[in-house]
Amino acid sequence: MGAALTQRSARGKGLRRRNALTGYTLLAPSLFGVACFLALPVLIIVWLSFQSWDLISPARFVGLANYTSVLGDAVFGNALLVTLAFVVIVIPIQTGLGLLAASFLTRGLPGSIVLRTIYVLPWICAPLALGVVWKWIFAPTGGALNAILGVHIEWLTDPALALPAVCAVVIWTNVGYVTLFFMAGLLNIPPHLLEAARLDGAGPVAVFWRIKLPLLRPTMFFVLVTSVISTFQIFDQVYALTNGGPDRRTDVVANHIYTEAFQTFDLGRASVMAVVLLVILVTITVGQQLYFRRRTTYDLS
């Protein structure tokens, strides 16, 4: 009896090992991609942050000098503040518009299918190309927006208007992405829960706030995490529209990193800025995860 149990246990362990080996074998291509295109670049950036390198001369180890220089740089501090302002403007408006659009598009109204396609089109287009188009729209002379309004406004060169104009373009580009995921979340809510709420006398507003919104928290978590990360890393539209100006009012961190690396040719300082941005994003993502962890329901059965 004991020998049989031992033999059965050995077979079970062997089966688990084979299953584990099969699983890791199937994951190997993805793990290779993560290692080569995510982990390795991060390690290289961290290494470069301790070097002085101009892309031509050999890299020279300088220790913490780059960190001291960057963390005490008022221009980089301004870039962080501009990026924070950019995120504070974009994320709430983009999320609210996406949720509002998803609520209407999931009601089965006439033309909803066509509108779903139109909403997503800006998101799947090349951001840099869209930035060029919007730069023409915002042009003070000959621009479509000023022609429609019949005014002459310096949308991209006025320090007070440049950042809101860029924010508007980013919101317009990404709202379809947000709408798409909120639609999926709304359609995944069991109809019997909504019907039970209506039978209990709940109106449309109460159903939305008491039923739909709490059950959308998994979707909200995903949308906020991905949106915050992409907004903190925004570059294409800023580069195409303003390239950081005027008066550095749109000089977001990603644009400043590009300037430091490929115009000033100081890869060490640029790498420190990238490391600081990575730390900020990891901190915010962990904070979001801790906030939503106990406030999220995944089982809707």
ROPARO-504878 format. One record per atom (N, C-alpha, C): residue in three letters; z, x, y. Coordinates in steps of 0.05 Angstrom, whole numbers, padded with zeros to 5 digits, always signed. Example, Ala and Ser with C-alpha at 12.3 -4.5 7.8 and 13.67 -1.06 7.14 Angstrom:
<atoms>
ALA+00156+00264-00114 ALA+00156+00246-00090 ALA+00156+00264-00066 SER+00142+00257-00045 SER+00143+00273-00021 SER+00157+00258+00001 
</atoms>
This chain:
<atoms>
MET+00000+00016-00024 MET+00000+00000+00000 MET+00000+00017+00025 GLY+00018+00038+00025 GLY+00020+00056+00048 GLY-00006+00071+00052 ALA-00018+00079+00030 ALA-00044+00094+00032 ALA-00066+00077+00043 ALA-00066+00051+00036 ALA-00086+00033+00046 ALA-00083+00029+00076 LEU-00058+00025+00085 LEU-00053+00022+00113 LEU-00061+00047+00129 THR-00055+00070+00117 THR-00063+00095+00131 THR-00093+00098+00133 GLN-00107+00090+00111 GLN-00136+00092+00111 GLN-00148+00072+00131 ARG-00136+00048+00133 ARG-00146+00028+00151 ARG-00141+00037+00180 SER-00118+00049+00185 SER-00112+00059+00212 SER-00131+00081+00220 ALA-00138+00099+00201 ALA-00157+00120+00206 ALA-00184+00109+00213 ARG-00193+00088+00198 ARG-00219+00076+00203 ARG-00219+00063+00231 GLY-00196+00050+00238 GLY-00194+00038+00265 GLY-00196+00058+00287 LYS-00183+00081+00284 LYS-00184+00102+00304 LYS-00212+00114+00306 GLY-00225+00117+00283 GLY-00253+00127+00283 GLY-00272+00108+00297 LEU-00268+00082+00292 LEU-00284+00062+00306 LEU-00280+00062+00336 ARG-00255+00065+00344 ARG-00249+00065+00373 ARG-00261+00090+00386 ARG-00261+00113+00371 ARG-00273+00137+00382 ARG-00303+00134+00385 ARG-00316+00122+00365 ARG-00345+00118+00366 ARG-00352+00098+00389 ASN-00336+00077+00392 ASN-00341+00058+00414 ASN-00338+00072+00441 ALA-00316+00089+00443 ALA-00312+00103+00468 ALA-00335+00122+00474 LEU-00344+00136+00453 LEU-00366+00155+00456 LEU-00392+00140+00465 THR-00397+00117+00452 THR-00420+00101+00460 THR-00418+00092+00489 GLY-00394+00083+00497 GLY-00391+00074+00524 GLY-00395+00096+00545 TYR-00384+00120+00540 TYR-00388+00143+00558 TYR-00417+00152+00558 THR-00430+00150+00535 THR-00458+00157+00534 THR-00475+00139+00551 LEU-00469+00113+00550 LEU-00484+00094+00567 LEU-00478+00098+00597 LEU-00453+00106+00602 LEU-00445+00111+00630 LEU-00454+00137+00641 ALA-00463+00155+00624 ALA-00470+00182+00632 ALA-00490+00184+00655 PRO-00512+00168+00654 PRO-00531+00170+00677 PRO-00518+00162+00703 SER-00502+00140+00703 SER-00489+00132+00728 SER-00468+00152+00737 LEU-00453+00163+00718 LEU-00433+00184+00725 LEU-00446+00209+00736 PHE-00470+00215+00725 PHE-00485+00238+00735 PHE-00493+00233+00764 GLY-00503+00209+00770 GLY-00512+00202+00797 GLY-00488+00202+00816 VAL-00465+00192+00808 VAL-00441+00192+00825 VAL-00433+00221+00831 ALA-00433+00238+00810 ALA-00425+00265+00814 ALA-00443+00280+00832 CYS-00469+00276+00829 CYS-00489+00292+00844 CYS-00493+00282+00873 PHE-00492+00255+00876 PHE-00499+00244+00902 PHE-00475+00233+00918 LEU-00451+00234+00906 LEU-00427+00225+00920 LEU-00405+00246+00920 ALA-00396+00254+00897 ALA-00373+00273+00896 ALA-00382+00301+00906 LEU-00405+00311+00896 LEU-00413+00337+00904 LEU-00418+00340+00934 PRO-00432+00321+00947 PRO-00435+00323+00976 PRO-00409+00323+00991 VAL-00390+00307+00982 VAL-00364+00306+00995 VAL-00350+00333+00993 LEU-00351+00345+00970 LEU-00339+00372+00966 LEU-00353+00393+00984 ILE-00380+00391+00986 ILE-00394+00410+01003 ILE-00386+00407+01032 ILE-00383+00381+01041 ILE-00375+00376+01069 ILE-00347+00387+01074 VAL-00329+00383+01055 VAL-00302+00394+01058 VAL-00303+00425+01060 TRP-00319+00437+01043 TRP-00322+00466+01044 TRP-00334+00475+01071 LEU-00354+00461+01080 LEU-00367+00468+01106 LEU-00348+00465+01129 SER-00329+00447+01127 SER-00311+00442+01149 SER-00293+00467+01155 PHE-00291+00485+01136 PHE-00276+00510+01141 PHE-00294+00534+01147 GLN-00320+00528+01152 GLN-00339+00549+01157 GLN-00351+00546+01185 SER-00362+00568+01195 SER-00378+00568+01219 SER-00407+00574+01211 TRP-00425+00554+01215 TRP-00452+00557+01205 TRP-00471+00543+01223 ASP-00493+00556+01230 ASP-00513+00545+01248 ASP-00540+00540+01235 LEU-00540+00538+01208 LEU-00563+00534+01192 LEU-00581+00558+01189 ILE-00576+00579+01204 ILE-00592+00603+01203 ILE-00576+00627+01193 SER-00555+00633+01208 SER-00538+00656+01200 SER-00521+00649+01175 PRO-00511+00668+01161 PRO-00494+00663+01138 PRO-00469+00648+01147 ALA-00459+00631+01130 ALA-00434+00616+01136 ALA-00411+00636+01137 ARG-00392+00631+01156 ARG-00369+00649+01159 ARG-00344+00632+01159 PHE-00325+00640+01142 PHE-00300+00625+01140 PHE-00283+00628+01165 VAL-00274+00605+01176 VAL-00258+00605+01201 VAL-00232+00591+01198 GLY-00225+00582+01173 GLY-00200+00569+01169 GLY-00199+00542+01182 LEU-00177+00537+01196 LEU-00172+00511+01210 LEU-00183+00510+01238 ALA-00198+00530+01246 ALA-00207+00531+01274 ALA-00225+00507+01281 ASN-00242+00499+01262 ASN-00259+00475+01267 ASN-00243+00450+01271 TYR-00222+00447+01254 TYR-00205+00423+01256 TYR-00190+00423+01283 THR-00180+00446+01291 THR-00166+00448+01317 THR-00185+00441+01340 SER-00209+00451+01338 SER-00229+00447+01359 SER-00236+00417+01361 VAL-00242+00405+01338 VAL-00251+00377+01338 VAL-00229+00358+01345 LEU-00205+00361+01334 LEU-00184+00342+01339 LEU-00174+00344+01367 GLY-00180+00366+01381 GLY-00172+00368+01409 GLY-00195+00363+01428 ASP-00218+00354+01417 ASP-00242+00349+01433 ASP-00242+00321+01445 ALA-00242+00319+01471 ALA-00242+00292+01484 ALA-00267+00277+01479 VAL-00290+00291+01476 VAL-00315+00278+01471 VAL-00315+00264+01443 PHE-00304+00278+01423 PHE-00301+00266+01397 PHE-00281+00243+01397 GLY-00260+00246+01413 GLY-00242+00223+01416 GLY-00255+00199+01428 ASN-00273+00204+01447 ASN-00288+00182+01459 ASN-00306+00169+01438 ALA-00318+00185+01420 ALA-00335+00174+01399 ALA-00319+00157+01380 LEU-00295+00165+01374 LEU-00278+00148+01357 LEU-00271+00121+01370 LEU-00265+00122+01396 LEU-00259+00098+01411 LEU-00283+00079+01412 VAL-00306+00091+01417 VAL-00331+00075+01419 VAL-00336+00062+01392 THR-00333+00077+01370 THR-00337+00066+01343 THR-00317+00044+01337 LEU-00292+00048+01345 LEU-00272+00027+01341 LEU-00279+00001+01356 ALA-00287+00005+01381 ALA-00296-00019+01397 ALA-00320-00032+01385 PHE-00338-00016+01374 PHE-00362-00027+01361 PHE-00354-00044+01337 VAL-00336-00034+01321 VAL-00327-00048+01297 VAL-00312-00074+01305 VAL-00295-00072+01325 VAL-00279-00095+01334 VAL-00298-00118+01344 ILE-00320-00110+01357 ILE-00339-00130+01366 ILE-00356-00142+01344 VAL-00366-00124+01327 VAL-00386-00133+01307 VAL-00374-00148+01284 ILE-00353-00138+01272 ILE-00342-00150+01247 ILE-00334-00179+01250 PRO-00317-00187+01270 PRO-00310-00215+01271 PRO-00333-00234+01277 ILE-00351-00226+01295 ILE-00374-00243+01302 ILE-00393-00245+01278 GLN-00399-00223+01266 GLN-00417-00222+01243 GLN-00406-00238+01220 THR-00380-00236+01214 THR-00368-00250+01192 THR-00367-00280+01198 GLY-00359-00287+01222 GLY-00358-00316+01230 GLY-00385-00329+01229 LEU-00405-00316+01239 LEU-00432-00328+01239 LEU-00443-00330+01210 GLY-00437-00310+01194 GLY-00446-00311+01166 GLY-00433-00333+01151 LEU-00407-00337+01155 LEU-00393-00359+01142 LEU-00403-00386+01151 LEU-00408-00389+01177 LEU-00418-00414+01189 LEU-00446-00420+01177 ALA-00463-00400+01177 ALA-00490-00404+01167 ALA-00489-00411+01137 ALA-00472-00398+01122 ALA-00470-00403+01093 ALA-00460-00432+01088 SER-00442-00441+01105 SER-00432-00469+01102 SER-00454-00489+01105 PHE-00472-00485+01124 PHE-00494-00503+01129 PHE-00515-00501+01107 LEU-00521-00476+01099 LEU-00543-00472+01080 LEU-00536-00481+01052 THR-00511-00485+01046 THR-00503-00494+01019 THR-00500-00524+01017 ARG-00507-00538+01039 ARG-00505-00567+01038 ARG-00530-00581+01028 GLY-00551-00565+01022 GLY-00575-00576+01011 GLY-00592-00591+01032 LEU-00590-00583+01057 LEU-00605-00597+01078 LEU-00634-00589+01076 PRO-00653-00605+01087 PRO-00681-00598+01086 PRO-00687-00571+01100 GLY-00703-00555+01088 GLY-00710-00529+01099 GLY-00690-00507+01093 SER-00670-00512+01077 SER-00649-00492+01072 SER-00660-00467+01058 ILE-00679-00472+01039 ILE-00690-00450+01024 ILE-00706-00431+01042 VAL-00721-00442+01060 VAL-00737-00426+01079 VAL-00718-00410+01097 LEU-00697-00424+01107 LEU-00678-00410+01125 LEU-00663-00388+01111 ARG-00657-00391+01085 ARG-00644-00370+01070 ARG-00661-00344+01070 THR-00687-00348+01066 THR-00705-00325+01066 THR-00707-00312+01094 ILE-00708-00329+01115 ILE-00711-00318+01142 ILE-00685-00303+01150 TYR-00662-00313+01141 TYR-00637-00300+01149 TYR-00635-00272+01137 VAL-00646-00268+01113 VAL-00643-00243+01099 VAL-00664-00222+01108 LEU-00686-00231+01119 LEU-00708-00213+01126 LEU-00699-00189+01144 PRO-00684-00194+01165 PRO-00676-00170+01182 PRO-00660-00150+01166 TRP-00643-00159+01147 TRP-00626-00140+01133 TRP-00643-00122+01114 ILE-00665-00132+01103 ILE-00681-00116+01084 ILE-00701-00099+01098 CYS-00704-00102+01124 CYS-00723-00085+01139 CYS-00710-00059+01147 ALA-00727-00039+01153 ALA-00717-00012+01160 ALA-00702-00013+01187 PRO-00677-00005+01187 PRO-00661-00007+01212 PRO-00674+00009+01236 LEU-00685+00032+01230 LEU-00696+00048+01251 LEU-00721+00034+01264 ALA-00737+00022+01247 ALA-00760+00007+01257 ALA-00751-00017+01273 LEU-00731-00031+01264 LEU-00720-00054+01279 LEU-00709-00044+01306 GLY-00697-00021+01306 GLY-00686-00010+01331 GLY-00708-00005+01351 VAL-00731+00005+01342 VAL-00754+00010+01360 VAL-00764-00016+01371 VAL-00766-00037+01354 VAL-00775-00063+01364 VAL-00756-00074+01384 TRP-00730-00073+01379 TRP-00711-00083+01398 TRP-00710-00067+01424 LYS-00716-00042+01422 LYS-00717-00026+01447 LYS-00739-00036+01465 TRP-00761-00044+01453 TRP-00783-00057+01470 TRP-00774-00084+01480 ILE-00759-00099+01464 ILE-00750-00125+01473 ILE-00731-00122+01497 PHE-00713-00102+01496 PHE-00694-00097+01517 PHE-00705-00081+01541 ALA-00730-00072+01539 ALA-00741-00056+01561 ALA-00739-00071+01588 PRO-00730-00057+01609 PRO-00727-00070+01635 PRO-00754-00079+01647 THR-00775-00063+01641 THR-00801-00070+01652 THR-00820-00075+01628 GLY-00830-00100+01627 GLY-00848-00107+01605 GLY-00834-00115+01580 GLY-00808-00116+01580 GLY-00793-00124+01556 GLY-00793-00154+01552 ALA-00793-00163+01528 ALA-00795-00191+01522 ALA-00771-00207+01532 LEU-00747-00196+01530 LEU-00723-00211+01538 LEU-00723-00216+01568 ASN-00728-00196+01584 ASN-00729-00199+01613 ASN-00752-00218+01622 ALA-00774-00217+01607 ALA-00797-00234+01613 ALA-00789-00263+01608 ILE-00775-00268+01586 ILE-00767-00296+01580 ILE-00746-00306+01600 LEU-00727-00289+01607 LEU-00706-00297+01626 LEU-00715-00296+01655 GLY-00737-00282+01661 GLY-00746-00280+01688 GLY-00728-00263+01706 VAL-00715-00243+01694 VAL-00697-00225+01709 VAL-00705-00196+01704 HIS-00691-00178+01717 HIS-00695-00149+01713 HIS-00668-00137+01707 ILE-00661-00135+01682 ILE-00635-00124+01674 ILE-00639-00099+01657 GLU-00623-00079+01664 GLU-00624-00053+01648 GLU-00605-00056+01625 TRP-00615-00069+01603 TRP-00597-00075+01581 TRP-00587-00050+01567 LEU-00603-00029+01564 LEU-00595-00006+01549 LEU-00587+00018+01566 THR-00590+00017+01592 THR-00583+00039+01609 THR-00559+00032+01627 ASP-00551+00007+01628 ASP-00528-00001+01643 ASP-00503+00004+01625 PRO-00484+00021+01635 PRO-00461+00028+01618 PRO-00445+00003+01609 ALA-00445-00018+01624 ALA-00430-00042+01617 ALA-00444-00059+01596 LEU-00471-00056+01594 LEU-00486-00073+01576 LEU-00496-00060+01551 ALA-00497-00033+01551 ALA-00509-00018+01529 ALA-00495-00024+01502 LEU-00469-00022+01501 LEU-00454-00027+01476 LEU-00457-00056+01467 PRO-00453-00076+01484 PRO-00457-00103+01474 PRO-00486-00108+01464 ALA-00506-00096+01477 ALA-00534-00099+01468 ALA-00538-00088+01440 VAL-00527-00064+01435 VAL-00530-00052+01409 VAL-00514-00068+01388 CYS-00491-00078+01396 CYS-00475-00095+01378 CYS-00491-00120+01370 ALA-00505-00132+01390 ALA-00520-00156+01384 ALA-00542-00151+01364 VAL-00555-00128+01366 VAL-00576-00121+01347 VAL-00565-00117+01320 VAL-00542-00104+01317 VAL-00530-00099+01291 VAL-00521-00125+01278 ILE-00509-00143+01294 ILE-00501-00169+01284 ILE-00525-00185+01274 TRP-00546-00185+01290 TRP-00571-00199+01283 TRP-00582-00188+01257 THR-00580-00162+01253 THR-00591-00150+01229 THR-00575-00156+01204 ASN-00548-00157+01207 ASN-00531-00158+01183 ASN-00520-00186+01177 VAL-00524-00205+01194 VAL-00513-00231+01190 VAL-00525-00244+01165 GLY-00550-00238+01158 GLY-00562-00249+01134 GLY-00549-00238+01109 TYR-00541-00213+01109 TYR-00527-00201+01087 TYR-00500-00215+01082 VAL-00485-00220+01104 VAL-00460-00233+01102 VAL-00464-00262+01092 THR-00484-00275+01103 THR-00490-00303+01095 THR-00496-00305+01065 LEU-00511-00286+01055 LEU-00519-00286+01027 LEU-00495-00286+01008 PHE-00475-00269+01014 PHE-00452-00267+00997 PHE-00433-00291+01000 PHE-00431-00301+01025 PHE-00414-00325+01028 PHE-00427-00349+01015 MET-00453-00351+01015 MET-00466-00373+01000 MET-00460-00371+00970 ALA-00461-00347+00959 ALA-00455-00344+00931 ALA-00426-00352+00925 GLY-00408-00344+00943 GLY-00380-00352+00940 GLY-00375-00382+00942 LEU-00388-00395+00961 LEU-00385-00424+00964 LEU-00397-00439+00940 LEU-00419-00430+00930 LEU-00432-00444+00907 LEU-00416-00439+00881 ASN-00399-00419+00881 ASN-00383-00413+00858 ASN-00357-00429+00856 ILE-00350-00443+00878 ILE-00326-00460+00878 ILE-00331-00485+00861 PRO-00314-00490+00841 PRO-00318-00514+00824 PRO-00319-00540+00840 PRO-00340-00556+00835 PRO-00343-00581+00851 PRO-00319-00600+00847 HIS-00306-00599+00823 HIS-00284-00618+00818 HIS-00260-00614+00837 LEU-00257-00588+00846 LEU-00235-00583+00865 LEU-00241-00596+00892 LEU-00266-00594+00901 LEU-00273-00606+00926 LEU-00272-00636+00924 GLU-00281-00647+00902 GLU-00281-00676+00898 GLU-00252-00687+00897 ALA-00234-00672+00884 ALA-00206-00681+00883 ALA-00194-00681+00911 ALA-00200-00661+00927 ALA-00190-00660+00955 ALA-00200-00684+00971 ARG-00225-00690+00967 ARG-00236-00713+00983 ARG-00224-00739+00973 LEU-00219-00742+00948 LEU-00206-00766+00938 LEU-00178-00769+00948 ASP-00165-00747+00954 ASP-00138-00747+00965 ASP-00138-00752+00995 GLY-00162-00756+01007 GLY-00164-00763+01035 GLY-00169-00739+01053 ALA-00175-00716+01043 ALA-00181-00693+01060 ALA-00208-00695+01072 GLY-00210-00689+01098 GLY-00235-00690+01112 GLY-00250-00663+01109 PRO-00274-00661+01121 PRO-00290-00636+01118 PRO-00275-00611+01128 VAL-00261-00614+01151 VAL-00247-00591+01162 VAL-00224-00583+01144 ALA-00209-00602+01134 ALA-00186-00596+01116 ALA-00196-00584+01090 VAL-00218-00594+01080 VAL-00229-00583+01055 VAL-00237-00554+01059 PHE-00249-00548+01082 PHE-00258-00520+01088 PHE-00233-00502+01090 TRP-00213-00509+01106 TRP-00191-00491+01111 TRP-00171-00490+01087 ARG-00168-00512+01073 ARG-00148-00513+01052 ARG-00159-00506+01024 ILE-00185-00510+01020 ILE-00196-00506+00993 ILE-00217-00483+00994 LYS-00237-00486+01010 LYS-00259-00466+01009 LYS-00251-00439+01018 LEU-00238-00437+01042 LEU-00231-00411+01053 LEU-00212-00395+01035 PRO-00191-00407+01025 PRO-00173-00392+01006 PRO-00188-00382+00981 LEU-00206-00399+00970 LEU-00221-00391+00946 LEU-00243-00371+00952 LEU-00249-00367+00978 LEU-00270-00347+00986 LEU-00258-00320+00990 ARG-00232-00316+00985 ARG-00220-00290+00991 ARG-00232-00267+00975 PRO-00239-00270+00950 PRO-00253-00247+00937 PRO-00279-00240+00951 THR-00295-00260+00959 THR-00319-00255+00974 THR-00313-00243+01001 MET-00293-00253+01014 MET-00285-00243+01041 MET-00277-00214+01039 PHE-00262-00207+01018 PHE-00253-00179+01014 PHE-00277-00161+01011 PHE-00296-00169+00994 PHE-00320-00152+00990 PHE-00336-00150+01015 VAL-00340-00172+01029 VAL-00357-00172+01054 VAL-00343-00154+01075 LEU-00317-00157+01079 LEU-00303-00141+01099 LEU-00304-00111+01093 VAL-00299-00104+01068 VAL-00299-00076+01060 VAL-00326-00063+01065 THR-00347-00076+01055 THR-00373-00064+01058 THR-00383-00065+01087 SER-00376-00086+01101 SER-00385-00088+01129 SER-00371-00068+01147 VAL-00345-00064+01143 VAL-00330-00044+01159 VAL-00341-00016+01153 ILE-00345-00010+01128 ILE-00356+00017+01121 ILE-00383+00021+01134 SER-00401+00002+01131 SER-00428+00005+01143 SER-00428+00006+01173 THR-00409-00009+01186 THR-00408-00010+01215 THR-00396+00016+01226 PHE-00376+00027+01212 PHE-00366+00053+01221 PHE-00387+00075+01218 GLN-00405+00072+01200 GLN-00426+00092+01195 GLN-00452+00086+01209 ILE-00452+00067+01227 ILE-00477+00059+01240 ILE-00490+00082+01254 PHE-00516+00085+01250 PHE-00530+00107+01263 PHE-00559+00099+01272 ASP-00574+00087+01254 ASP-00602+00082+01259 ASP-00608+00067+01284 GLN-00595+00044+01287 GLN-00600+00027+01311 GLN-00591+00041+01336 VAL-00568+00055+01335 VAL-00558+00069+01359 VAL-00577+00091+01367 TYR-00587+00106+01347 TYR-00605+00128+01353 TYR-00631+00117+01365 ALA-00641+00095+01354 ALA-00666+00084+01364 ALA-00664+00071+01392 LEU-00641+00058+01397 LEU-00638+00043+01421 LEU-00628+00060+01445 THR-00607+00076+01440 THR-00595+00090+01463 THR-00589+00119+01458 ASN-00589+00127+01433 ASN-00583+00155+01426 ASN-00556+00164+01438 GLY-00537+00146+01439 GLY-00510+00153+01449 GLY-00505+00147+01478 GLY-00525+00142+01494 GLY-00521+00138+01522 GLY-00519+00108+01528 PRO-00516+00101+01554 PRO-00512+00119+01577 PRO-00482+00126+01580 ASP-00477+00149+01591 ASP-00449+00159+01595 ASP-00433+00158+01569 ARG-00447+00163+01546 ARG-00434+00164+01520 ARG-00421+00137+01513 ARG-00430+00115+01525 ARG-00418+00089+01519 ARG-00426+00078+01491 THR-00447+00089+01479 THR-00454+00081+01452 THR-00454+00105+01433 ASP-00440+00126+01441 ASP-00439+00150+01425 ASP-00419+00147+01402 VAL-00428+00132+01381 VAL-00411+00127+01358 VAL-00408+00153+01341 VAL-00389+00153+01323 VAL-00383+00178+01308 VAL-00407+00188+01293 ALA-00422+00171+01279 ALA-00445+00180+01263 ALA-00466+00193+01281 ASN-00471+00181+01305 ASN-00490+00193+01324 ASN-00480+00220+01334 HIS-00454+00221+01339 HIS-00442+00246+01348 HIS-00443+00268+01327 ILE-00439+00261+01302 ILE-00442+00280+01280 ILE-00470+00291+01279 TYR-00490+00273+01281 TYR-00518+00281+01281 TYR-00524+00301+01304 THR-00514+00294+01328 THR-00518+00311+01351 THR-00506+00339+01347 GLU-00481+00339+01336 GLU-00467+00364+01332 GLU-00481+00381+01311 ALA-00492+00368+01290 ALA-00503+00383+01268 ALA-00532+00393+01274 PHE-00548+00376+01286 PHE-00577+00382+01287 PHE-00588+00385+01316 GLN-00570+00384+01336 GLN-00578+00391+01363 GLN-00561+00414+01373 THR-00535+00414+01368 THR-00518+00437+01375 THR-00518+00457+01352 PHE-00526+00449+01328 PHE-00527+00467+01305 PHE-00500+00479+01298 ASP-00479+00463+01299 ASP-00452+00471+01291 ASP-00444+00454+01267 LEU-00452+00463+01243 LEU-00447+00448+01219 LEU-00417+00447+01212 GLY-00402+00466+01220 GLY-00374+00466+01214 GLY-00359+00444+01228 ARG-00364+00441+01255 ARG-00351+00420+01270 ARG-00362+00392+01261 ALA-00388+00391+01255 ALA-00399+00365+01246 ALA-00386+00357+01219 SER-00381+00376+01202 SER-00368+00370+01176 SER-00339+00360+01180 VAL-00325+00372+01199 VAL-00298+00362+01205 VAL-00299+00333+01214 MET-00318+00327+01231 MET-00320+00299+01240 MET-00326+00280+01217 ALA-00343+00289+01198 ALA-00349+00273+01175 ALA-00324+00269+01158 VAL-00308+00290+01155 VAL-00283+00288+01139 VAL-00264+00269+01153 VAL-00261+00270+01179 VAL-00244+00251+01194 VAL-00253+00223+01190 LEU-00279+00218+01191 LEU-00290+00191+01187 LEU-00285+00182+01159 LEU-00287+00200+01139 LEU-00281+00193+01111 LEU-00252+00184+01108 VAL-00234+00199+01120 VAL-00205+00193+01118 VAL-00199+00166+01131 ILE-00212+00160+01154 ILE-00208+00135+01167 ILE-00218+00112+01150 LEU-00241+00115+01138 LEU-00252+00094+01121 LEU-00236+00089+01096 VAL-00227+00111+01083 VAL-00210+00108+01059 VAL-00184+00093+01067 THR-00172+00101+01089 THR-00147+00088+01098 THR-00151+00059+01103 ILE-00172+00051+01117 ILE-00177+00023+01123 ILE-00183+00008+01097 THR-00199+00019+01079 THR-00206+00006+01054 THR-00181+00001+01037 VAL-00164+00021+01035 VAL-00139+00018+01020 VAL-00121-00004+01033 GLY-00120-00004+01060 GLY-00105-00025+01074 GLY-00116-00053+01068 GLN-00142-00055+01068 GLN-00154-00081+01062 GLN-00148-00090+01033 GLN-00149-00071+01015 GLN-00143-00077+00987 GLN-00114-00086+00983 LEU-00096-00073+00997 LEU-00068-00080+00995 LEU-00063-00108+01007 TYR-00077-00114+01028 TYR-00074-00140+01041 TYR-00084-00163+01024 PHE-00108-00159+01012 PHE-00120-00180+00996 PHE-00110-00182+00967 ARG-00097-00161+00958 ARG-00090-00160+00929 ARG-00073-00184+00921 ARG-00053-00192+00937 ARG-00036-00214+00929 ARG-00044-00240+00942 ARG-00066-00240+00956 ARG-00076-00264+00969 ARG-00102-00274+00958 THR-00110-00263+00935 THR-00137-00269+00925 THR-00135-00282+00898 THR-00150-00304+00894 THR-00152-00318+00869 THR-00180-00314+00857 TYR-00181-00302+00833 TYR-00207-00297+00820 TYR-00214-00318+00799 ASP-00194-00330+00788 ASP-00198-00350+00766 ASP-00201-00378+00779 LEU-00225-00389+00779 LEU-00230-00414+00792 LEU-00233-00436+00771 SER-00226-00431+00746 SER-00230-00451+00725 SER-00208-00472+00727 
</atoms>
